């Protein structure tokens, strides 16, 4: 994965620990939210709704948060 390597390259040496700590929380937080949201969403709207939600989130991130 390029994420940690890119973060370490971009962050100053004094901030690398903080930057990588924030990166590491991403996976745990994402899985916790997915565990809470996915089962009810799939039960109500089917598996395609989960994929659509993911695609919408990716599009939103790219559209509104890109440099």
N, C-alpha and C positions, 0 to 999 in steps of 0.2 A: 504494500500500500504506500502510496506517495504522501499521504497526509502528514504523518509524523515527521518524515524527512523534510518536506516542504516547510512545515511549521518551524522546525529546528533551524532551517536555513534562513528563514525570514526574521525570526525573533532575535532580539539582541541576546547575548549570552546571559545577561542578568535576568531576562524575562523568559528564557527557555523553559524553566521548570514550571512556571505558571501557565505558559501557553500549552505545554504538553499535558498538564493536569486538566485544563479545560477540554482539550481534545479527548482525553480518556473518559471524561464524564459523558461525552456524547453518546457512546454506545450503551452504557447503562441506562441513561435517561430515555434513549430511544426505545430500548427493549421494554422498559417499564410502561411507557405510554402505549406502545403497540400491544402489550399484554392486556392493558385495560380497555383499549378502544377496539381492537380487531374483532374479538369474539362477538360483541353485540352488533357491530357493523355487518359482519358476515352473516349473522343470524337474521338480520332485518333485510339486507339488500343483496346478499350473495357475495361470493368471492370477487366478482368483477368490481364491486364497489371499493374493495380494499385496494385493488390495483389502480383504480381511478383516483382514489384519495392520494395514493403514493405519487402518481404522475402529476397531480395538481400541486402537491407539496414541492416536488422537484421543480416544476415550472415556476412556481411562486418564488422559490429560493433563487433560482437563476434570474428571474425577471427583476426582483426587487432588492436582492442582496449582493449582486455581482459587482465587482470593481469596475 
